[in-house]
Amino acid sequence: MLKKLTQKTKIALAASLLSLSFTSVADVDFGISPPQINAQTYILMDYHSGAVLATLNPDQRQYPASLTKMMTSYVVGDAIKQGKISSTDTVTIGESSWGKNFPGSSQMFLNLNQQVSVSDLNRGIIVVSGNDACVAIAEHVAGSTDKFIEMMNQYAEQFGLKNTHFTTPHGLDDPNQYSSARDMAIIGAHLIRDLPEEYKIYAEKDFTFNKIKQPNRNGLLWDKTINVDGIKTGHTDQAGYNLVASAINNSEMRLISVVMGVATYKGREVESKKLLQWGFNNFESIKTLQADKAIEEKSVYYGDENKVAVGVLQDGFITIPKGRQTDLKVRVEYDGKGLEAPLVKGQNVGKVIYQLDGKDIATVNLQVMKDVGEAGIFGRAWDWLILTIKSLF
């Protein structure tokens, strides 16, 4: 019984860890007005805490255009991380991924029957937004574009994306392909957190292939007044101009902005920069709990141990207006009346709640720091007796 229950819990934990850092109360209004942003939809999110600082129609479904390639890149990067493919693999360019199939759209200019490394194709996707590279890599990873798209949508489901569905690996407009500003911010956060080696490529300013040098279309990479290191641009006639950007400041606070449906090429950079600078000027990110450091020990009933350490497996962060740290109030709440075995390391058993001006603004989940198995029959009987007596009083 313990083995089965533990395995189920571990599966659930694996899924929850995908969004572990997004524990803050969503869309808290701190009363600080954001700048006027000229976009159909936008969002500004703190990467570490997941706190949403500013939005306009964040869940509105939009054509994602080449922002789609962020998920394509994630699938590729995760396949490399898991050893399913290698960046040194050689891919033969077939009819479906030949550059001539994508006239008038962004490409890395692949030639028919050309031998290209996965590493080059990946840069063709990330840096120069090559639609041809997306098809080539999709076929290499999954055997076909259809199977690759299934993988993209499986990751979208794992990430908990509510307004995203992919029908292509490149993002050219399709009526059944859509995403939202919020969902794109979450994809960006996963890229940064889960695939740091993959994410480094997003900061590269140009890529040369077939003796053709092309720049990264994210112009904020060249802006010395803000430390942007990604992420992705997108544009089609129906989508307008899109940009997912991420920047970090001197205090290691990282923000992710998404603007979608902007009217001009340059406008998406202007609007993104306004959001990012406003966020850095008005907010700070605070590490409140340290990974693997227990905050207390809690009694365990029906277990082969009487106590278990409780804390967080990943650093816990919250985001607050600048200068308000001393005004924070904190309380701890546990699930149920007590902890009962079996428990699995990483299992959520309570939360730390942060309050500002009488309003809950953020929570961080508390987890047990190790497994606790079930006690024997006599130990369980003794704990049952203790709990029964306690309930009487």
C-alpha positions as CSV (number, residue, x, y, z in Angstrom):
1,M,0.0,0.0,0.0
2,L,2.8,2.4,1.0
3,K,4.7,1.7,-2.2
4,K,1.6,2.4,-4.4
5,L,0.6,5.6,-2.6
6,T,4.2,6.9,-2.6
7,Q,4.6,6.3,-6.3
8,K,1.3,8.2,-7.1
9,T,2.4,11.1,-4.9
10,K,5.8,11.2,-6.6
11,I,4.1,11.4,-10.0
12,A,1.9,14.3,-8.7
13,L,4.9,16.0,-7.3
14,A,6.8,15.8,-10.6
15,A,3.9,17.6,-12.3
16,S,3.6,20.2,-9.5
17,L,7.4,21.0,-9.6
18,L,6.9,22.3,-13.2
19,S,5.2,25.3,-11.7
20,L,6.6,25.2,-8.2
21,S,7.8,28.8,-8.2
22,F,4.4,30.2,-9.2
23,T,3.1,30.2,-5.7
24,S,2.3,33.9,-5.3
25,V,-1.3,35.2,-5.2
26,A,-2.0,36.1,-8.8
27,D,-2.6,39.6,-10.1
28,V,-2.3,41.4,-6.8
29,D,-3.1,45.1,-7.1
30,F,-0.5,47.1,-5.1
31,G,-2.1,50.4,-6.2
32,I,0.9,51.4,-8.4
33,S,-0.4,52.4,-11.8
34,P,1.5,50.9,-14.8
35,P,2.6,53.0,-17.7
36,Q,0.3,53.3,-20.8
37,I,1.2,50.3,-23.0
38,N,0.1,50.3,-26.6
39,A,-0.6,46.6,-27.1
40,Q,-3.7,44.5,-27.5
41,T,-2.6,42.4,-24.5
42,Y,0.4,42.4,-22.1
43,I,1.7,41.1,-18.9
44,L,4.7,41.7,-16.6
45,M,5.7,38.9,-14.3
46,D,8.4,38.4,-11.7
47,Y,10.4,35.3,-12.7
48,H,11.4,34.2,-9.2
49,S,8.1,34.6,-7.4
50,G,5.6,34.3,-10.3
51,A,3.9,37.5,-9.1
52,V,2.0,39.3,-11.8
53,L,2.7,43.0,-11.6
54,A,0.8,44.5,-14.5
55,T,-1.7,43.2,-17.1
56,L,-4.0,44.0,-19.9
57,N,-6.2,41.2,-21.2
58,P,-3.5,38.6,-20.1
59,D,-5.7,35.6,-21.0
60,Q,-7.0,36.8,-24.3
61,R,-6.2,34.4,-27.1
62,Q,-4.0,35.8,-29.7
63,Y,-2.1,34.5,-32.8
64,P,1.4,33.8,-31.3
65,A,3.3,34.1,-34.5
66,S,7.0,33.2,-33.9
67,L,6.6,33.2,-30.2
68,T,5.5,29.6,-30.9
69,K,9.2,28.9,-31.4
70,M,9.8,29.2,-27.7
71,M,7.9,26.0,-27.2
72,T,9.6,24.4,-30.2
73,S,12.9,25.4,-28.5
74,Y,11.8,24.0,-25.2
75,V,10.9,20.6,-26.7
76,V,14.3,20.5,-28.5
77,G,16.2,21.6,-25.4
78,D,14.5,19.1,-23.2
79,A,15.2,16.3,-25.7
80,I,18.9,17.2,-25.6
81,K,18.8,17.4,-21.8
82,Q,17.3,13.9,-21.6
83,G,19.8,12.5,-24.1
84,K,17.1,11.6,-26.7
85,I,19.0,13.7,-29.3
86,S,22.4,15.4,-29.3
87,S,23.3,18.9,-30.5
88,T,26.0,17.2,-32.7
89,D,23.4,15.1,-34.5
90,T,23.3,15.6,-38.3
91,V,20.0,16.2,-40.0
92,T,19.4,15.8,-43.7
93,I,17.2,18.5,-45.1
94,G,14.2,17.1,-47.0
95,E,11.5,18.5,-49.2
96,S,9.3,19.6,-46.3
97,S,12.0,21.7,-44.6
98,W,13.6,23.1,-47.7
99,G,13.8,26.9,-47.5
100,K,11.9,27.4,-50.8
101,N,8.8,26.2,-49.0
102,F,8.7,29.4,-46.9
103,P,9.0,32.3,-49.4
104,G,8.6,35.7,-47.8
105,S,8.9,34.4,-44.2
106,S,11.8,34.2,-41.8
107,Q,14.2,31.3,-42.5
108,M,17.8,30.2,-42.1
109,F,17.9,29.3,-45.8
110,L,18.3,25.6,-45.7
111,N,19.2,23.8,-49.0
112,L,17.7,20.5,-50.1
113,N,19.7,17.4,-49.0
114,Q,22.0,19.6,-47.0
115,Q,23.6,18.1,-43.8
116,V,23.0,20.4,-40.8
117,S,23.7,19.9,-37.1
118,V,21.1,20.1,-34.5
119,S,23.1,22.9,-32.9
120,D,22.9,25.0,-36.1
121,L,19.2,24.3,-36.5
122,N,18.5,25.3,-32.9
123,R,20.2,28.7,-33.5
124,G,18.3,28.9,-36.8
125,I,15.1,28.7,-34.7
126,I,16.1,30.8,-31.7
127,V,18.3,33.5,-33.2
128,V,17.0,34.1,-36.7
129,S,13.5,32.6,-36.3
130,G,13.8,30.1,-39.2
131,N,10.5,28.5,-40.1
132,D,12.5,25.9,-42.2
133,A,14.6,25.0,-39.3
134,C,11.5,24.3,-37.2
135,V,10.2,21.7,-39.6
136,A,13.7,20.1,-39.9
137,I,14.2,19.8,-36.2
138,A,10.6,18.7,-35.5
139,E,11.0,15.7,-37.9
140,H,14.4,14.8,-36.3
141,V,13.1,14.9,-32.8
142,A,9.7,13.2,-33.3
143,G,9.8,11.6,-36.7
144,S,7.1,14.0,-38.1
145,T,5.8,17.5,-37.5
146,D,2.4,16.1,-36.3
147,K,4.0,14.1,-33.6
148,F,6.2,17.0,-32.6
149,I,3.2,19.3,-32.3
150,E,1.6,16.7,-30.0
151,M,4.7,17.0,-27.8
152,M,4.4,20.8,-27.8
153,N,0.8,20.5,-26.6
154,Q,1.7,17.9,-24.0
155,Y,4.2,20.4,-22.5
156,A,1.5,23.1,-22.7
157,E,-0.8,20.9,-20.6
158,Q,2.0,20.1,-18.1
159,F,2.7,23.8,-17.7
160,G,-0.9,24.4,-16.9
161,L,-1.4,26.7,-19.8
162,K,-5.2,27.5,-20.2
163,N,-5.2,29.5,-23.4
164,T,-2.6,27.8,-25.6
165,H,-2.8,25.3,-28.5
166,F,-0.3,24.7,-31.2
167,T,-0.8,23.4,-34.7
168,T,2.6,24.3,-36.2
169,P,6.2,24.3,-34.9
170,H,6.9,27.7,-36.4
171,G,3.9,29.9,-35.7
172,L,2.6,30.9,-39.1
173,D,-1.1,31.8,-38.6
174,D,-3.6,29.0,-38.2
175,P,-7.2,29.6,-36.9
176,N,-6.7,26.8,-34.3
177,Q,-3.3,28.0,-33.1
178,Y,-3.4,30.5,-30.2
179,S,-1.7,31.6,-27.0
180,S,-2.0,34.4,-24.5
181,A,0.4,36.8,-22.8
182,R,0.2,35.0,-19.5
183,D,0.9,31.6,-21.1
184,M,3.9,33.0,-23.0
185,A,5.3,34.4,-19.8
186,I,5.1,31.0,-18.2
187,I,6.8,29.3,-21.2
188,G,9.5,31.9,-20.9
189,A,10.0,31.1,-17.2
190,H,10.3,27.4,-17.9
191,L,12.9,28.0,-20.5
192,I,15.0,30.1,-18.1
193,R,14.5,27.7,-15.2
194,D,14.5,24.3,-16.7
195,L,16.9,24.7,-19.6
196,P,19.6,27.3,-18.8
197,E,22.0,26.1,-21.5
198,E,19.2,26.4,-24.1
199,Y,18.3,29.8,-22.8
200,K,21.8,31.2,-23.3
201,I,21.3,31.0,-27.0
202,Y,18.5,33.6,-26.8
203,A,21.1,36.3,-25.9
204,E,23.1,35.7,-29.1
205,K,22.8,38.7,-31.4
206,D,23.4,37.1,-34.8
207,F,23.8,33.8,-36.6
208,T,25.7,33.1,-39.8
209,F,24.6,30.1,-42.0
210,N,25.3,29.4,-45.6
211,K,27.5,32.6,-45.5
212,I,24.3,34.6,-44.7
213,K,24.6,36.6,-41.5
214,Q,21.3,37.5,-39.9
215,P,20.7,39.5,-36.7
216,N,18.5,38.5,-33.8
217,R,15.3,40.5,-34.2
218,N,15.1,41.3,-30.5
219,G,16.5,44.8,-30.6
220,L,16.6,45.1,-26.8
221,L,19.6,42.9,-26.8
222,W,21.6,45.9,-28.0
223,D,20.1,48.4,-25.5
224,K,22.8,49.2,-22.9
225,T,20.3,50.9,-20.5
226,I,18.6,47.6,-19.7
227,N,20.1,44.2,-19.2
228,V,17.8,42.1,-21.6
229,D,19.1,38.6,-22.4
230,G,16.0,37.2,-24.3
231,I,13.6,36.0,-25.3
232,K,11.7,36.0,-28.6
233,T,10.0,38.2,-31.2
234,G,7.1,37.3,-33.5
235,H,5.1,38.9,-36.3
236,T,2.4,38.0,-38.8
237,D,-0.2,40.2,-40.5
238,Q,-2.9,38.8,-38.2
239,A,-0.8,38.7,-35.0
240,G,0.8,42.1,-35.2
241,Y,4.2,42.5,-33.5
242,N,4.9,40.4,-30.4
243,L,7.8,40.3,-28.0
244,V,8.6,38.2,-25.0
245,A,11.5,39.9,-23.1
246,S,13.4,39.1,-20.0
247,A,15.8,41.3,-18.1
248,I,17.7,41.2,-14.8
249,N,18.8,44.1,-12.6
250,N,21.7,44.7,-10.3
251,S,19.9,43.0,-7.4
252,E,19.4,39.9,-9.4
253,M,15.6,40.5,-9.8
254,R,14.4,39.1,-13.1
255,L,11.3,40.2,-14.9
256,I,9.5,38.7,-17.9
257,S,7.4,41.0,-20.1
258,V,5.1,40.0,-22.9
259,V,3.5,42.4,-25.4
260,M,1.2,41.1,-28.2
261,G,-0.6,42.8,-31.0
262,V,1.6,45.9,-31.1
263,A,1.2,48.0,-34.3
264,T,4.9,48.4,-35.2
265,Y,8.2,46.6,-35.3
266,K,10.0,49.1,-33.1
267,G,6.9,49.6,-30.9
268,R,7.1,46.2,-29.4
269,E,10.6,47.1,-28.1
270,V,9.5,50.5,-26.8
271,E,6.4,49.0,-24.9
272,S,8.5,46.1,-23.5
273,K,11.1,48.4,-22.2
274,K,8.5,50.6,-20.6
275,L,7.1,47.7,-18.7
276,L,10.4,46.3,-17.6
277,Q,11.8,49.6,-16.4
278,W,8.5,50.4,-14.5
279,G,8.8,47.0,-12.8
280,F,12.4,47.5,-11.7
281,N,11.7,51.0,-10.5
282,N,8.7,50.1,-8.4
283,F,9.2,46.6,-7.1
284,E,11.7,44.3,-5.4
285,S,12.0,40.6,-5.2
286,I,12.8,39.1,-1.8
287,K,14.0,35.6,-1.0
288,T,12.0,34.7,2.1
289,L,12.8,31.0,2.4
290,Q,16.1,29.2,1.6
291,A,16.0,25.9,-0.3
292,D,16.7,22.8,1.8
293,K,16.7,24.8,5.1
294,A,14.1,23.6,7.6
295,I,11.9,26.3,9.2
296,E,10.7,23.9,11.9
297,E,10.0,20.3,12.8
298,K,6.5,19.0,12.9
299,S,5.1,15.9,14.6
300,V,4.1,13.0,12.4
301,Y,1.4,10.5,13.2
302,Y,1.2,6.9,12.0
303,G,4.8,7.2,10.8
304,D,8.1,5.3,11.4
305,E,9.5,8.6,12.6
306,N,7.8,11.0,15.1
307,K,9.0,14.2,13.5
308,V,9.9,15.6,10.1
309,A,11.6,18.8,9.0
310,V,9.4,21.2,7.0
311,G,10.7,23.9,4.6
312,V,11.1,24.4,0.8
313,L,13.1,22.4,-1.8
314,Q,13.5,25.5,-4.0
315,D,14.2,29.1,-2.7
316,G,10.9,30.9,-1.9
317,F,10.5,34.4,-3.3
318,I,7.9,37.1,-3.0
319,T,7.6,40.5,-4.8
320,I,6.6,43.7,-3.0
321,P,6.7,47.4,-3.7
322,K,10.1,48.8,-3.0
323,G,10.8,49.8,0.6
324,R,7.9,47.9,2.1
325,Q,9.7,44.8,3.5
326,T,9.4,46.0,7.1
327,D,5.7,46.3,6.7
328,L,5.2,42.6,5.9
329,K,3.2,40.3,8.2
330,V,3.7,36.6,8.0
331,R,1.6,33.6,9.1
332,V,2.0,29.8,8.6
333,E,-0.9,27.5,8.0
334,Y,-0.8,23.7,7.8
335,D,-3.1,21.4,5.9
336,G,-5.4,19.5,8.3
337,K,-4.9,19.1,12.1
338,G,-1.6,17.2,11.8
339,L,0.8,15.4,9.5
340,E,0.0,11.8,8.9
341,A,2.3,9.2,7.3
342,P,3.1,8.2,4.6
343,L,4.8,11.4,3.5
344,V,7.0,11.9,0.4
345,K,9.9,14.4,0.2
346,G,8.6,17.5,-1.5
347,Q,5.0,16.9,-0.5
348,N,3.1,20.1,0.2
349,V,1.8,20.2,3.7
350,G,1.1,23.9,4.3
351,K,2.0,27.4,3.3
352,V,3.6,30.6,4.4
353,I,1.2,33.5,3.8
354,Y,2.5,37.1,3.4
355,Q,0.3,40.1,4.1
356,L,0.7,43.7,3.3
357,D,-1.8,46.5,4.4
358,G,-4.2,43.9,5.7
359,K,-4.3,42.0,2.4
360,D,-2.8,38.6,1.5
361,I,-0.3,39.2,-1.3
362,A,1.6,36.0,-1.7
363,T,2.0,32.4,-0.5
364,V,4.9,30.0,-0.6
365,N,4.1,26.2,-0.3
366,L,5.8,24.4,2.6
367,Q,7.1,20.9,2.0
368,V,8.4,17.9,4.0
369,M,12.2,17.6,3.6
370,K,12.3,13.8,3.5
371,D,10.2,10.6,3.1
372,V,8.4,9.2,6.2
373,G,7.1,5.7,5.9
374,E,4.2,4.1,7.8
375,A,4.7,2.8,11.3
376,G,3.9,-0.8,12.2
377,I,0.5,-1.9,13.5
378,F,1.3,-1.1,17.1
379,G,2.7,2.3,16.3
380,R,-0.3,3.2,14.3
381,A,-2.6,2.0,17.1
382,W,-0.8,4.1,19.6
383,D,-1.0,7.2,17.5
384,W,-4.7,6.6,16.9
385,L,-5.2,6.4,20.6
386,I,-3.3,9.7,21.2
387,L,-5.3,11.5,18.4
388,T,-8.6,10.2,19.8
389,I,-7.8,11.4,23.3
390,K,-6.7,14.8,21.9
391,S,-9.9,15.1,20.0
392,L,-11.9,14.8,23.2
393,F,-10.2,18.0,24.6
